[in-house]
């Protein structure tokens, strides 16, 4: 299993690096348009903050719902959700 996990991790890392170096950076530098909803570092950071806040709100909702369940169900729900 560890062999396949290493392959998946390497593929994931390669995809992230490709996205950053071949798409986001050229987009921010005005070299190419890759359809991102931001055109500057400041806009990208604002979107990052907005995404963080949205994710935080969703995590709170998951915890609130899990807290209303019996313990075993709540734990299973958290595992599935996270």
Secondary structure as UniProt FT lines:
FT   HELIX           2..18
FT   HELIX           19..24
FT   HELIX           25..28
FT   TURN            29..30
FT   HELIX           41..67
FT   HELIX           71..81
//
